[in-house]
Amino acid sequence: MRTVFGFKESRSKLKQNRFFITHFHPDHLGLVPKLATNRSFVYFNRKDAEFLRHMNTYLSKLPNFARRNGFPENELREALKKHPGYRYGAAGSVEFTILKDGDTISVGDYLFKCIETPGHTSGHMCLYEPNQKIFVAGDHVLENVTPIISLWLDEGNPLKEYLVSLDKVYDLEVNIVLPGHGGIFKDLRRRVEELKEHHWKRAAEIIKILKKREDKCLSNCCENEMEYKS
């Protein structure tokens, strides 16, 4: 209830407020149409804005993509209906002020630099304040969970982009990390190293599974060939 009352009390102050949205997922963008006014500025990245504009086109391609990769089309449609992104997505249009990599946002004594960090979404963007060494991480780097890296279509390589984006922020001098979920933490480099190690381990596990399946298929083929010759 305190949160609700807080929004009500500060509603007048929100009319001219500025919003920086790291990416298009509904737990970050979903309430903006209700909070922003025609006097607000909503800072956003170009790639995610383009995805939202063409979202119906992307969604129409999903059934074929799922079917080619062994996911039943009817189950996909049911999963989409129940997906939080579908149910709680932003209702209403928002006029974005588009930012690109290297742009800056001035807030009082702070000057934040925009850093494009694709992976979690194709346009995910973080903020970095070099003087105070503050890193607004969004969902790019989380302390206690691994950010989701998903592939919805046969386009791009989000995991590769994510690993490159981790390297991109690794050398930043950071005293405090402000993530989109979970608590504030300090050691950005340690967490980046942990996330990279996690993905390399998982990739190795997948390769091992595929290798076993390949060896089994080759063995079966050889047995069948010997039976045929005999």
HELIX and SHEET records of a PDB file:
HELIX    1   1 ARG A    2  LEU A   14  1                                  13    
HELIX    2   2 PRO A   26  LEU A   29  1                                   4    
HELIX    3   3 VAL A   32  LEU A   35  1                                   4    
HELIX    4   4 ARG A   46  ARG A   53  1                                   8    
HELIX    5   5 MET A   55  ARG A   68  1                                  14    
HELIX    6   6 GLU A   73  LYS A   82  1                                  10    
HELIX    7   7 PRO A   84  ARG A   87  1                                   4    
HELIX    8   8 PRO A  158  TYR A  170  1                                  13    
HELIX    9   9 LEU A  188  LYS A  229  1                                  42    
SHEET    1   A 3 ARG A  18  PHE A  20  0                                        
SHEET    2   A 3 PHE A  41  ASN A  45  1                                        
SHEET    3   A 3 PHE A  96  LEU A  99  1                                        
SHEET    1   B 5 THR A 104  VAL A 107  0                                        
SHEET    2   B 5 TYR A 110  GLU A 116 -1                                        
SHEET    3   B 5 MET A 125  GLU A 129 -1                                        
SHEET    4   B 5 ILE A 134  GLY A 138 -1                                        
SHEET    5   B 5 ILE A 176  PRO A 179  1                                        
END                                                                             
